Amino acid sequence: MSKAFGGVSALADVTLNLSGGRVHALMGENGAGKSTLIKLIAGVLKADSMSVEKNGQPLSVNDARDAHEAGFRFIHQELNIIPQVSVAENVLLGRDLPRKFGLAVDWNKVKTLAEDALAFLGATHIDVTVPAGDLPAGDKMMMKIAAALVSAEQSEPVLYVLDEPTAALTGEESEKLFNVIERLKAKGASILYVSHRIDEVLRICDDVTVLRDGEFVASNEIPKTSKADIIQAMTGRDFKNAYPKRETPVGGDTTVSLKNVSTSNLQDVCFDIRAGEILGVSGLAEAGQSELLKLFMGIGKIKTGSASYMNEALPGSPSEAWARGIAYIPRERRSEALCLDMSVKSNIVLPHLSEYGFYAKPWLENEDALEFGDKVKLKSNGVLQPVGQLSGGNQQKIVFARGLRGNPRLLLLDEPTRGVDIGAKYDIYLLVRELSARGCSVILTSTDLPEVLGMCDRILVMQHGRQAHLLESAQMTSADLLTYFFTDNEAAV
């Protein structure tokens, strides 16, 4: 497979061999060519050159229909759904809906097919009749996975391509997916598994291929490789420590104070944050983590209790929050953070336009976009490039550049490294450490427990919107932290 864009090579003569009954990991940093490779075999992009064989026979993949008829199924990282229609319709999207006597849509059959696909995944709690947009992020991903598994129990073994499928899933949901993968393997299916989570790859995959800068670097069986080998192949350098250590002690003034705060989504939240401190917020899915962060952005009304930021009331709106030095990195960068058709420059300066005065000053915007793009090590074709053309990791760096532009006193991070490769993750961690050393307080939510433990000074555990524990992270393991997700606050330390 080879593909170039505007004379720049995205894939250069890459060969990939997939075997039935095995899970093959495809790894590489953002921009390594993984997404291009997937789009080529999906028929979404036309290759400059490509030959495909299935079971030893030549196969033409000129468009998405060819790929589907060949038995290729794709589960993409981004949650591209139709939010206004039902879960059942989203699960069967792109398929001919069953009909009664060849005329009217058989909605009972549609409902049954969707429920069967979700049951195959173990997600029987999802109501297939509700609008897809009403589902939490984890259930939306489960719905997208189910769409690729419609009639999976009856179909012949095919190729399943999973692109960062666990990025939006809880640990329990991920385990359900892993069980399904084992069942598909047992049926003889080939599975191409794209993930930045190396521990996950080492656990569930049989083989791994690594790309770097659009070129093939290495391919091996999992038992014959290691985490260090994969990191070296992906980045060309070694990472001795996954998380940069804190260099400066925390001992500044109180930045944030919440005392028995309750809202429509939160109950009895009580903590202080000092300047430079990094507070992790963790728990099971939809436990109130995002709602807590949004409270500081002026989204949500306090019913009881009191809260302050820099010894004043919390902001009443997102624009006020940005103006007062609060920067927010939301969970879903494509739908909540970025204007994909707009330029790098426009996205970086978006919440800061009032600082340029009454008239637009594009030369100052360009200077800021270049300065803060350099600070986050952004890779792009210039400040005028549309953000939608960039890799996921570089899109995330743009959101961070926007936050840095505001010189924040409080940084709110909601799953900041979701779908980001290990090199870009480390760059993000360094930025967070640098801001912390300058006295910026940080609140970080993440489903990646090692990330929470590796970056945070203390950890707030949420249960059903209620503060359950406030823990010191030192000497704690992921297993230790996980037990607090299921215990009441009598066990708090």
C-alpha positions in Angstrom: 0.0 0.0 0.0 1.2 3.5 -0.9 -0.5 6.9 -0.6 0.7 10.5 -0.8 -1.1 13.7 -0.2 0.1 16.8 -2.0 3.4 15.1 -2.7 3.9 14.2 1.0 4.0 10.4 1.6 1.5 9.1 4.1 2.2 5.4 3.4 5.2 4.1 1.5 5.0 0.6 0.2 3.6 -0.9 3.5 2.8 -4.7 3.5 0.5 -6.2 6.2 -0.3 -9.9 6.6 -3.3 -10.9 8.7 -4.1 -14.5 9.7 -7.5 -16.0 10.6 -8.1 -16.6 14.3 -5.5 -14.0 15.4 -5.5 -10.4 16.7 -2.9 -8.3 14.9 -2.1 -5.0 16.5 -1.2 -2.0 14.3 0.8 0.6 16.3 2.6 3.9 15.7 2.5 7.5 16.8 -0.1 9.9 15.5 0.7 10.6 11.9 2.5 7.3 11.4 0.0 6.3 8.7 -2.4 4.0 10.6 -5.6 5.9 9.7 -4.5 6.2 6.1 -4.0 2.4 6.0 -7.4 1.7 7.4 -9.1 4.1 5.0 -7.3 2.4 2.0 -8.5 -1.1 2.9 -12.0 0.3 3.7 -12.2 1.8 0.2 -12.7 5.3 1.6 -9.4 6.5 0.1 -8.1 5.5 -3.3 -4.5 4.2 -3.0 -1.7 5.4 -5.3 -0.8 1.7 -5.4 -2.2 -1.3 -3.5 -2.8 -5.0 -4.0 -5.1 -7.0 -1.8 -5.4 -10.7 -1.5 -8.0 -12.6 0.5 -7.4 -16.3 1.0 -4.7 -16.2 -1.6 -7.0 -14.7 -4.3 -6.7 -11.1 -5.7 -9.4 -8.8 -4.4 -10.5 -5.4 -5.7 -11.3 -2.8 -3.1 -12.2 0.4 -5.0 -14.9 1.7 -2.7 -16.6 1.1 0.7 -19.1 -1.3 -0.9 -16.3 -3.5 -2.2 -14.8 -3.7 1.3 -18.2 -4.5 2.9 -18.9 -7.2 0.3 -15.5 -8.7 1.0 -16.5 -9.1 4.6 -14.4 -6.2 6.1 -16.0 -4.5 9.1 -14.7 -1.3 10.6 -15.1 0.2 14.1 -13.7 3.7 14.0 -12.4 5.7 17.0 -14.5 8.8 16.4 -18.1 8.5 17.4 -19.7 9.3 14.0 -23.3 8.7 14.8 -26.7 10.2 13.9 -27.8 11.5 17.3 -31.4 12.2 16.4 -32.4 8.7 15.3 -32.7 5.6 17.5 -29.9 3.3 18.7 -31.4 0.5 16.5 -31.3 2.6 13.4 -27.7 3.6 14.1 -26.7 -0.1 14.6 -28.2 -1.0 11.2 -26.9 2.1 9.5 -25.8 1.4 5.9 -27.7 -1.8 5.7 -31.0 -2.5 4.0 -33.6 -2.5 6.7 -35.8 -5.6 6.9 -39.3 -5.0 5.5 -42.8 -6.6 5.7 -43.8 -8.1 2.4 -41.1 -6.0 0.7 -42.9 -2.8 1.5 -43.0 -1.1 5.0 -40.0 -1.3 7.3 -40.3 -4.1 9.9 -39.4 -2.1 13.0 -39.8 -5.0 15.3 -37.2 -6.9 13.2 -34.9 -3.8 13.3 -35.2 -3.7 17.1 -34.5 -7.4 17.4 -31.4 -7.3 15.2 -30.0 -4.4 17.1 -30.7 -6.0 20.5 -29.1 -9.3 19.3 -26.0 -7.4 18.2 -25.7 -5.6 21.6 -26.4 -8.9 23.4 -23.5 -10.5 21.5 -21.4 -7.7 22.9 -22.9 -8.1 26.4 -24.5 -4.6 26.4 -28.0 -5.6 27.1 -28.6 -2.5 29.3 -28.8 -0.3 26.2 -32.4 0.7 25.1 -32.4 0.4 21.3 -35.4 2.7 21.0 -33.9 5.8 22.5 -32.1 8.5 20.4 -28.4 7.6 20.0 -27.4 11.1 21.1 -28.9 10.5 24.5 -26.4 7.7 25.3 -23.2 8.3 27.4 -19.9 8.1 25.5 -19.2 4.6 26.5 -22.6 3.3 25.4 -22.2 5.2 22.1 -18.9 3.3 21.4 -20.6 0.0 22.4 -23.4 0.8 19.9 -20.8 1.5 17.1 -19.1 -1.8 17.9 -22.4 -3.6 17.8 -23.0 -2.2 14.4 -20.0 -4.1 13.1 -21.3 -7.3 14.9 -24.8 -7.4 13.4 -25.4 -11.1 12.7 -21.8 -11.9 13.7 -22.9 -15.2 15.1 -24.3 -16.3 11.8 -21.8 -14.7 9.4 -18.6 -16.3 7.9 -15.3 -15.2 9.5 -14.3 -11.8 8.2 -11.8 -9.0 8.9 -12.7 -6.7 11.8 -10.7 -3.5 12.1 -11.0 -1.9 15.5 -9.5 1.6 15.8 -9.0 2.6 19.4 -12.1 0.8 20.5 -11.5 1.0 24.3 -10.7 4.8 24.3 -14.2 5.6 25.4 -14.9 2.4 27.4 -14.7 1.7 31.1 -12.7 -1.3 32.3 -15.8 -3.4 32.6 -17.0 -2.5 29.1 -13.5 -3.2 27.7 -13.6 -6.7 29.3 -16.8 -7.4 27.5 -15.2 -6.3 24.2 -12.2 -8.5 24.8 -14.5 -11.5 25.4 -16.2 -10.8 22.0 -12.8 -10.6 20.4 -12.0 -14.1 21.7 -15.2 -15.4 20.3 -14.5 -13.9 16.9 -11.0 -15.4 17.0 -12.5 -18.8 17.8 -14.7 -18.5 14.6 -11.6 -17.8 12.5 -11.9 -14.1 12.0 -9.0 -11.9 11.4 -8.8 -8.8 13.7 -6.7 -5.7 13.1 -6.5 -3.9 16.4 -5.3 -0.3 16.5 -4.5 1.0 19.9 -2.0 3.3 21.8 -2.5 1.3 25.0 0.6 -1.0 24.9 -0.4 -3.0 28.0 -3.7 -3.8 26.3 -2.0 -4.8 23.1 0.4 -7.1 24.9 -2.5 -8.7 26.7 -5.0 -9.5 23.9 -3.0 -9.4 20.6 -1.1 -12.2 18.9 1.0 -10.2 16.5 2.1 -6.5 16.2 3.1 -4.3 13.3 4.6 -0.9 13.9 4.6 2.0 11.5 6.7 5.2 11.7 6.3 8.2 9.4 4.3 6.2 6.9 6.9 3.4 6.7 7.0 -0.2 7.9 9.3 -0.5 10.9 8.8 -3.9 12.5 6.4 -6.9 12.8 6.6 -9.7 15.3 4.6 -12.1 17.4 3.7 -10.7 20.7 5.5 -13.4 22.8 8.7 -12.4 21.0 8.5 -8.7 21.7 8.2 -6.4 24.7 6.8 -3.0 25.7 10.3 -1.4 25.4 10.7 -2.9 21.9 7.4 -1.5 20.8 8.1 1.9 22.2 11.5 2.0 20.5 10.0 0.9 17.2 7.2 3.5 17.4 9.3 6.5 18.5 12.9 5.7 17.6 13.8 6.4 21.2 13.6 4.9 24.6 11.2 6.0 27.4 12.6 5.1 30.8 9.8 6.7 32.7 6.2 6.9 31.4 5.4 10.0 33.5 7.8 12.9 34.2 8.4 13.3 37.9 7.4 16.3 40.0 10.4 18.6 40.4 8.9 21.3 42.6 6.9 20.6 45.8 3.3 21.7 46.2 2.9 24.4 48.8 1.2 27.4 47.3 -2.0 29.3 48.3 -5.4 27.8 47.9 -6.7 28.2 44.4 -10.0 26.3 44.6 -12.2 25.6 47.5 -15.4 23.6 47.5 -17.4 23.0 50.7 -20.3 20.5 50.7 -21.3 21.5 47.1 -24.3 19.9 45.6 -25.8 20.5 42.1 -28.3 18.6 40.0 -25.5 16.1 39.2 -23.2 16.3 42.2 -23.6 15.7 45.9 -21.6 16.8 48.9 -18.3 17.6 47.1 -15.7 19.0 49.5 -12.0 19.7 48.7 -9.3 22.4 48.3 -6.6 22.7 45.7 -3.4 24.5 46.2 -1.4 26.4 43.6 0.6 23.9 41.5 -1.3 20.9 42.8 -2.6 18.2 40.4 -5.9 16.6 41.6 -7.1 13.5 39.9 -10.8 12.8 39.6 -11.6 9.1 39.0 -14.3 6.6 39.3 -16.6 4.4 37.2 -18.1 5.9 34.0 -20.6 8.7 34.4 -19.8 9.1 38.1 -19.8 12.9 37.8 -16.2 13.6 36.7 -17.1 15.7 33.7 -19.9 17.5 35.6 -17.4 18.6 38.2 -15.0 20.1 35.7 -17.8 21.9 33.9 -18.9 23.5 37.2 -15.7 25.6 37.1 -16.6 26.7 33.5 -19.9 28.2 34.7 -22.0 25.2 33.5 -24.2 24.0 36.4 -25.8 25.7 39.3 -24.8 25.2 42.9 -27.9 24.3 45.0 -26.2 23.9 48.4 -22.7 24.5 49.8 -20.2 27.1 48.6 -17.3 27.2 46.1 -14.6 29.7 45.3 -11.9 30.2 42.7 -9.1 32.6 43.7 -11.2 33.7 46.7 -14.1 34.8 44.5 -17.3 33.1 43.3 -17.0 30.6 40.5 -17.4 31.9 36.9 -21.0 32.2 35.7 -20.2 31.3 32.0 -17.5 29.7 29.9 -16.4 33.1 28.5 -16.0 34.5 32.1 -14.1 31.3 33.0 -11.6 31.8 30.2 -11.2 35.5 31.0 -10.4 34.6 34.6 -7.6 32.2 33.8 -9.4 28.9 33.7 -8.6 26.7 30.7 -10.7 23.6 29.7 -9.6 20.6 27.7 -12.9 18.7 27.1 -13.3 14.9 26.7 -14.5 14.9 23.1 -12.0 17.1 21.1 -13.8 16.8 17.8 -17.4 17.5 19.0 -16.7 19.7 22.1 -13.4 21.5 21.5 -12.5 22.0 17.8 -14.0 23.7 14.8 -12.7 21.1 12.3 -13.2 23.2 9.1 -11.4 26.2 10.7 -7.7 26.8 10.7 -5.1 26.0 13.3 -4.8 29.7 14.1 -8.6 30.2 14.5 -8.9 27.2 16.9 -6.0 28.3 19.1 -7.1 31.9 19.6 -10.9 31.2 19.6 -11.7 32.0 23.3 -9.1 34.8 23.4 -10.3 37.1 20.6 -11.5 39.8 23.0 -7.9 40.3 24.1 -6.9 41.5 20.6 -9.1 44.6 20.9 -12.2 45.8 19.0 -10.7 45.2 15.6 -9.3 41.9 14.3 -5.5 41.7 14.3 -4.6 38.7 12.2 -0.9 39.3 12.4 -1.0 39.0 16.2 -3.2 35.9 15.9 -0.6 34.4 13.6 2.2 35.1 16.0 0.3 33.6 19.0 -0.7 30.5 16.9 3.0 30.0 15.9 4.3 30.6 19.4 1.9 28.3 21.3 1.9 25.7 18.5 5.7 25.5 19.0 5.3 25.1 22.7 3.1 22.0 22.3 5.3 20.6 19.5 2.5 20.9 17.0 3.1 19.2 13.6 1.1 20.9 10.8 1.5 22.6 7.4 1.1 26.0 8.9 -1.3 28.0 11.0 -3.8 28.2 8.1 -4.2 24.4 7.7 -7.7 23.2 8.6 -7.7 21.3 11.9 -9.7 18.4 10.4 -6.7 17.4 8.3 -4.5 16.8 11.3 -3.9 13.6 13.3 -5.7 13.0 16.6 -2.6 13.7 18.6 -2.0 17.0 16.8 -5.6 18.0 17.2 -5.3 17.5 20.9 -2.1 19.6 21.0 -4.1 22.5 19.4 -6.6 22.3 22.3 -3.6 22.5 24.7 -2.1 25.4 22.8 -5.4 27.2 23.2 -5.3 26.6 27.0 -1.6 27.7 27.2 -2.5 30.9 25.3 -4.7 31.9 28.3 -1.8 31.6 30.8 -4.1 29.6 33.1 -4.3 29.6 36.9 -6.6 26.5 36.8 -6.3 23.8 34.1 -9.2 21.4 33.6 -8.3 18.2 31.8 -11.1 15.7 30.9 -9.4 12.6 29.5 -6.6 14.6 28.0 -4.7 11.8 26.3 -7.6 9.7 24.9 -6.5 8.3 21.5 -3.1 9.9 21.8 0.1 8.0 21.1 2.8 7.5 23.7 5.1 10.2 22.3 2.4 12.8 22.2 1.2 11.7 25.7 4.7 12.4 27.1 4.7 15.8 25.5 1.3 16.5 27.1 2.6 15.3 30.5 5.6 17.6 30.3 3.3 20.5 29.6 1.1 19.7 32.6 4.2 19.4 34.8 5.6 22.7 33.5 2.3 24.5 34.2 2.2 22.9 37.6 5.7 24.1 38.4 4.6 27.7 37.5 1.8 27.5 40.1 -1.1 26.5 37.9 -3.6 24.2 39.6 -4.8 21.2 37.6 -7.8 18.9 37.8 -7.5 15.8 35.7 -10.0 13.1 34.9 -8.9 9.8 33.2 -10.0 6.2 32.9 -6.3 5.4 32.5 -5.5 4.5 36.2 -1.7 4.5 35.7 -2.0 8.0 34.2 -4.0 9.2 37.3 -1.5 7.7 39.7 1.6 8.8 37.7 0.5 12.4 37.3 -1.7 13.4 40.3 -0.8 14.4 43.9 -4.2 13.4 45.3 -7.2 11.5 43.8 -10.8 12.3 44.3 -13.0 9.2 43.8 -16.6 9.8 42.6 -19.5 7.4 43.0 -22.8 8.3 41.3 -22.1 12.0 41.5 -21.0 11.8 45.2 -17.6 12.3 46.6 -16.6 8.9 48.0 -12.9 9.3 48.8 -10.0 11.8 48.8 -6.8 9.8 48.6 -3.0 10.4 48.5 -1.6 8.9 45.4 1.8 8.1 46.7 2.6 4.3 46.9 -0.8 3.4 45.5 -1.3 0.8 42.7 -4.0 0.6 40.1 -5.5 -2.3 41.9 -5.6 -0.3 45.1 -7.3 2.6 43.4 -9.8 0.4 41.7 -11.0 -1.0 45.0 -12.0 2.5 46.1 -14.4 2.7 43.1 -16.6 0.1 44.8 -16.2 0.9 48.6 -17.9 3.6 50.7 -15.9 6.4 52.3 -15.3 4.5 55.5 -12.2 3.2 53.8 -10.9 6.7 52.8 -7.3 7.6 53.7 
